[in-house]
Structures are given as structure tokens and as C-alpha cells.
Amino acid sequence: MYTQIISKRAPFYADVPEEKWNDWRWQLSHRLNSVDEFEKIFSLTKSEQKALQTSGMFRVEITPYFISLIDPDDPNDPVRLQVIPRSEEMQSFTAMMEDSLAEDRHSPVPGLVHRYPDRVLMLVTTQCASYCRYCTRSRIVGDPSQTFSRQDFEAQIEYLKKTPQVRDVLLSGGDPLVLAPKILKEILTRLREIPHIEIIRIGTRVPVFMPMRITQDLCDMLQEFHPLWINIHVNHPSEITQELAEACDRMTRVGIPLGNQSVLLAGVNDCVQIQRELVQKLTRIRVRPYYLYQCDLVEGSGHFRTPVAKGIEIMEGLRGHTSGYAVPQYIVDAPGGGGKIPVNPNYQISASDHKVILRNYEGYVTMYEEPTEYKPHDPSSCSYCQDKRPEPGQAGITGLLEGKGMFIKPEGFDEIHDRHGLQHRLKDKKKWIPLGIGAGKEDNSEK
Ligand SMILES: *Cc1c(COP(=O)(O)O)cnc(C)c1O
């Protein structure tokens, strides 16, 4: 068992009886959100005070457990930066967007984001145990008036029932594990009644903000809904405490595979050594690093953004240097709704007919000789190829590889390159089609 860090309580909580401290309802109802409350734990900087006194800011709440992880003497403590707002949060930046992933456009019904062929993101609540300052869904999260209604839920279930290509439902929000146990159980029960839903996933930061919520009772309930996968969200090694380790242990013991999603954050974890320590500590508590996200172009997160090169440098410092199990995939979630795009250092240096030149993490350069006689896979004699469920819509790059098409063109491509027709369109302005470049807005309509 992992026993390196026994987490402390902030001195302010020294007299709270053990059974209260370990009760997640007590933690939730004693969250801190105001200057006066924070000042009891540590003194705030001018920038923090200013942000906390500004109205209309993204919601602030921090559990007593999580705030206790902050070093009171360090204004740049990595946990502190994630949850205490600073005045920089009010600064806008170019390319900033409210809904940078265009989730609302991909929602057939409120709260259900169907972006990929076989899986959906289901937003089940807008509430969290504490609020991350760089929240990608700050347009709805934290606002109780935006919470999804019973009708929304029924509409989500209806959509899933009539959409058989969905085999994977990812519950998120907000945080599904702050829901009342009865409601969470009902959601899971209703999903399990749909035969084509093969796996259910939960994305949650509750184990990190409030590990006492991961009770044995909760785990016993969750294990009725296997196959169930959970991704937690840890950004810095100092969040990995004995309590988190024990919460993860309870979940893995009921058979839930655990992954971790981190966000690359300036001043918090934009460092190869911190990231290596983080992923190694995660594997020790049997949590597999899944994704490391580039910070989204969301309002309020400008001061957390790093160049993409920082992510590539981190991946360079992980792959080969530590266990493969500890290496996450670095992802840029495409602005405008393009979905998750993996970004990696280049390991392939060159190639010829039958030779590929590769380099390893140490800079060792090697030649892999490819077979000169390769009998290609024959789809007509492969039962998997025959039974393959067709993907609706455009099959993208895979489609090109399968010979289903010869090219993929940006919108307006033919018109732009049609020099002859251009003359006619210039005469008839109504037919002019601008090239499909936009700042998050759909603006390819004929003007
Ligand atoms: C992240 C995400 C998923 C899940 O993506 P995976 O790569 O399968 O983990 C599904 N739908 C949406 C809209 C997402 O943003």
C-alpha cells in the first residue's frame, strides 16, 4: 500500500472530529468560497482578493480536505493555483472562446455531446466538489440554474435508445460523483437497460477533492454496472495523498480500471520532472495516466496556457525514460469541435522503399528493414471485415486508406480553385462562397 504522504489538515480544522472530517457531506457543506473564509487558512494575495471580490466570476468552492493540501506560505503552490482565482482570470486573449470545443453544436439533446461515431459524452450535472479555475465547461459548470432537468435526462435516454452505434457512454458534467447516490444509481440503471451500450465511463475529480466520498457503499453500488471505467483528474504529485491512494484502492478492488486525465497548466505542472513524478506516483496507486491535455482556449484560462511545444518536451521526457504504463497521450482538443488530436515528438526520421529510419528517446538512430514481400490483408476472407459495423458519415483518413475516396477537401475548395467559374461568381456576388475558415463560428453560407 502507498504510504508516503499522510495528508495534514490545515490548523484551522484541528478540532474537527474525525468522523465529521471523513464524512463527505460535512466536506461538501463546509466548502470555502469567500475572502473571509480563505483568510482563516492563509493570507490571500492582492490578485486573489481582487478576483474573489469581482462579481460574475466563475464559481469558487473548495473542500476543507483539498485546501489543506496547500502550503500556506507559498503563494504559487500548485494546488492553490488550480482552485483559488487570480485577477489574471479576468484577462481575455486572442482566440478565446466560450464553448471552444463546440460541444453545444454537437448536442442532439441538451447535455449529450455526440462528437465521435461510437461514443457520447453525457453531462449529468453542472455541480462539482470544488471548481478548477481552468474549467473547459465554465459556460455551464457551477451554475445551479443550468442543471439538467428530468426532461433533459429522458431526452438523453431516448436519443441513446434509438442510436445503436453508441457503445460507450462517458458520464461527466460537472462531476457525476457529487450526485445523490440514488440519482446516480438511476442513471446507471437506465443506461444498462440499453443493450447496445457496452461500456460506461465516469470522469470525476471527486476522489481528488474529496476522497472520503469513495465509500465502500458507493463502490459496491458502482460494481453492479460493469464494465465501468473511471478516469480521475490529478495534475500535480502533491495531490496524491494517502486518502486518495485508499480511495483508488477501494475502486480498483471492485474491478474498476482507473485512468488519469491531467491538464498542462503554466505554473502548476509545466515541467518534465514534475510530470515524471506525477505519472510514476499514479502508477504506484494503480492509476494509469490516460491523457495530458493542452489547456483549452476557454475564457478565464489564458494565464494557464503554455505553448504546445511544452507538451511535446514533456512527452519527450517521459517516453523511454519511464514505464510505458506511466506515459499518457498528449492531446490538443481541437478548437471548433475537431475532437481530440494526439501530438507527439517525431520518432520517424526518414524512409525509403523498404527501410524506415527511426530514432529512440536517447537519440539512437536505427534502420528497420520492412518485408519486401508482404501479402496484404484480404478483407474478403476476413469475417471481421465482413461484419464490421459501418461508420455513419465520412470515414475521414481511414476512408482514404480503405480506398473509399481519393481526397478530403476543405469546404469551398473547388470554388476557390475554379478559375473559370470564379469570373462568373464575381459577376454574380450572391454565389460567392468564402473559404471555410472561421473563428469558431459556422460562416460558410452563401452571402
Ligand atoms: C473526450 C470525449 C470523448 C471520449 O474520448 P476518448 O478519446 O474516447 O476518451 C467522447 N466524446 C466527447 C465529446 C469528448 O469530448
The ligand as a MOL file (V3000), in Angstrom:
LIG
                    3D

  0  0  0     0  0            999 V3000
M  V30 BEGIN CTAB
M  V30 COUNTS 15 15 0 0 0
M  V30 BEGIN ATOM
M  V30 1 C -13.2600 13.3050 -24.7580 0
M  V30 2 C -14.5440 12.9990 -25.3850 0
M  V30 3 C -14.9410 11.6770 -25.5880 0
M  V30 4 C -14.0940 10.4910 -25.2050 0
M  V30 5 O -12.9160 10.4490 -25.9600 0
M  V30 6 P -11.9200 9.2300 -25.8060 0
M  V30 7 O -10.7510 9.6080 -26.6680 0
M  V30 8 O -12.6450 8.0220 -26.2840 0
M  V30 9 O -11.5580 9.1200 -24.3570 0
M  V30 10 C -16.1500 11.4610 -26.1890 0
M  V30 11 N -16.9370 12.4760 -26.5860 0
M  V30 12 C -16.5550 13.7540 -26.4210 0
M  V30 13 C -17.4450 14.8460 -26.9070 0
M  V30 14 C -15.3560 14.0670 -25.8120 0
M  V30 15 O -15.0030 15.3440 -25.6300 0
M  V30 END ATOM
M  V30 BEGIN BOND
M  V30 1 1 1 2
M  V30 2 1 2 3
M  V30 3 2 2 14
M  V30 4 1 3 4
M  V30 5 2 3 10
M  V30 6 1 4 5
M  V30 7 1 5 6
M  V30 8 2 6 7
M  V30 9 1 6 8
M  V30 10 1 6 9
M  V30 11 1 10 11
M  V30 12 2 11 12
M  V30 13 1 12 13
M  V30 14 1 12 14
M  V30 15 1 14 15
M  V30 END BOND
M  V30 END CTAB
M  END
